[in-house]
């Protein structure tokens, strides 16, 4: 089995670590425009060796795990090269642009659009961890456009990694992910900015920030190189979510200014049902 990962970071690296566990005989090749990343990935044992695009012709699996703007360029080039029995999947956080860019490619049938809902705030080869996808959801878009035997090949691998499969059209995916992922990252970045701008003394932040602040702002450690293209590609949906979020923040501020603490209590109480939703998610896992 020959596996190629293009972009050796958290998601792509974690995927091939799981594949190595499932298929010890598999040969893992890495392609990365950052030579130090490639060298680090080889040193860490994430991949076995480097490769080039022309080597993809006899690949079994190709994982495209680069920033979403780069994926728009890389994916068509990958499909140009791969053989008929290769399944290619791209794992980015926006799905409409990537599905559109290969919609009329002659080898569209070799591609499956995926978004594993998993990750941490870390990036690069050292961020790769085994078992990252266990119990996580993998969103698959336009599965009907992938040839059936290659669908089966990909789905068998995803299931073996412990992922739950959910099917969704690309536009619905981008709408929903704007609320549950993209908005969360913006909130973390801007909370971090607010604190940094106000609290000039770094020692005060370190001494006074509790676990609540740390967990809320954790995503602000995420890579701007990865997230800027995501916000660009999903701009319309993200702007809509921001409008609603800012409206809710403004309403809360007004209630505080009016000293309407009963309304504030009820606002928070109504949102407490998120515990039931999240507990339900944990039960499903």
N, C-alpha and C positions, 0 to 999 in steps of 0.2 A: 504494500500500500504506500502510495506516494502522496504526501500532504504538503501543500504550499501555503504559507501564510504571508500575505503582503501587508506590511505594517505590524511590527512585532511589539505590541503594547499590552495593556491590561486585558482586553477582550480577546484579541487574536492569540496572544501568548497563553492565556488561561485555557482557551479552546484546545490548542495543540498539546498542552500538558495533560488535559483529560483524555485526548485521543491516544497519547502515549501510554496512559494507564490502561485504556481499553484495548489497545492494539500495540503491544510492546514491539512487534516486528515492523511497525510503520516507520518509514523514513520521513523525517520532518525537515523541510527546506524553508528558509526565510528569505524574503526580499524586502529591503528597506533602504530608502534613499539616505538614511542616516547611518553611515558606516560604523560609528561607535555603538549605535543601538544593535546593529547586526552582530558585532563582535561581542557585545555584552550578552546578547541572547544565546550565542554559541557557548560562551564561557559558563553561563548559568544552566546550560542544558535544556533551554527552552526549545531551541532548534538544533539540528545536527550539523547543518552547513548552510552556506549561502547559495543563492541561485539567481537566474536571470529570467526574464519574461519568456524567452524562446524555449526554456525548459518546461514550460507549462503544458506542452503538447500531450504528454503522457501522464498528467496528474490524475489522481482519483478525486481529490478534493482541493479546491482553492478557496481560501478564506481571505476576503478583502476587508481589512480592518484599519483603514486609514481615515483621516478627517473627511467629513461628508463632501466637502468641496473637491478634494483630491479624488474621491471615489468616482465622481462624475467623469473624470478623465481616465482613471485607471481601469474601471470596469469594462468599458468597450474594448480597450486594448487587450485585456485578459480574454474576453470572449473571441476576439480575433484569432487567438492562438490555440485555445484549448481544443482537445479532441472530442469526439462525439460522446464518449463515456464519462466525461468530466462534469462534476457538479460544482458550480461556483456560487458561493453566497457572500453577501455583503451585510455587515452587521451594524450599520450606523443608525443614528437616532431620528433621522428623517427618511421617509420612504417615497413620497410623491416624486421628488426630482430624480431619484435614482431609477425608479420604475419608468419614468418618462424617457430618460436618456437612452435606455436600451429597448424601448418598446418595439422598434422595428429592426433590431439587430438580427441577422440571420441565425444566430445561435442563442436567441432569447430563451429558447427551451432548455438551455443548459444552466440557466440562472434561477436562483430562488432568493427572493427578497426577505430578509429576516431582521428582527431586532430583539436580541436576547435582553430582557429587562434585568440586568445584573451589572454590578460594578462597584468600584470604590472611588475615592477622590484621588487616587494615585495613578501615575501613568508611566510608560516606558516598560522595557522588558522585565525589570525587577518587580514590577507591580503584578505580574502574572502569578496566579495561584491556582492550585488544584481544587476542584470541587466548587468553583465559583458559581456554577450554573445549577447546582443541585436544588431542586424545588422551585426554581425560577421559571417565569413565563417567557416563552419565545413567540413573538408576534410574527406571523408569516403573511405576506401580502401577495395577492395575485398568484396563488399556488397553481391555479388552473393553467397558467402559461408556462409552467415547467413540465417537461415530459415526465410521464408517470413513473417510469423506472428510476429516474433520477430523484423525483420527489421521495420515493420510498427509501432510496439510499440516504438522503439527507435526514428524513424524519427518523429513520432507525438510529442514526448517529445522535441526533438531538435527544431522543428518548433515552438512549443509553447514558447520556450525560446527566440525566435526571430532570430534564426540562419538561414543563407542560406546554402544549402547543395551543395557540389561539390564532384563529384566522380573522383577518380584517382587511378591508380595502385601504389603499395608501392614504387617501384623504382623511378617512376616519382615524387612522393611526396617528397622523400628524396633529389632528385636532385634539385627541385625548392625551397624547404624550405632552402636548404643550402645557396642560394643566398639572399632570402628575409628575413631570420630570423637569421640563424646561423652566417653568415658573419657580420651582423649588430652587434651582440653581441661581436664578436671578435674585431671588430673595436672599439667599446666602451671600452672594457677592455684594449686594447692596447693604445688607446688615453689617458685613465686615467693613465696608467702606465707611459707613456711618460711625462705627466705633473707632476706627483708625483715625478718622478726621477729627473726632471730638476728643478722644483720649490720646493726647500726644505722648504721654508717658507710657512706654511699652510695659514697664514693670507694673503699672496700675492695672493694665489689661490682664497681664499674667496672674497677678495676685487676686483680682476680684472676679474674674470670669469663672463661673461654675460649669458643671457638666451640661446644664441646659444650654448655655451659650455655645459651648464647644460642639455639642451635637447639632445645634441649629446652623452654625456657621461652617460646619465641616466641609460642605460642598464648595465653599469658596476657595478651597485648596485645589480645585479641579483645573485642568489645563485650559487656558484661554485660547490656545491654538486649536483645540478641539471644539470648544464651545462657541466661539465667534461664528464659524461657518454654520453651525446648527441654528443659531439665532437668525442668521442671514437667510438660510433656506426656508425656515418656518416662521418668517417675520410676521405674516398676516395673522396666523393663529396665536403667536406669542403676544402680539399687540392687543388682541382681543382679551386674552387672559389677564394681561397687565391692567387693562381698563377696569375689569371686574375686581381685580385685587386692590387696585388703588381706590376704587369706590368703597370697598369694604373697610379699608384702612381709614379713609376720610370719615366714614360713618362712625367708626369707633372713636376717632378723635373728637367728633362733634358731641358724642354722648359723654365723653370725659369732660369736655369743656362745659357742658350743661350740668355736670355732676349727677347724671342720671344713672346711678349705680345699679338700680334694678334692671334697667335695659341692658347694661353691660353684663350683668350676671346671666340674664336670659340669652344674650348673644353667645356667651361662652358655653352655656349649658346646651344650647342647640347644636353646637359644634362637637360636643363631647361624644356624639354618636359615631364619630370617626373611630373611636376605640372599638366599637362593635365591628365596623368594617374591617379594620386592621387585624382584629382578633380572628375574624373569619378567614382572612388571607393566611394567617399563621396556621389555622387548623387545616386549610387545604394543602399547605406545604407539607 
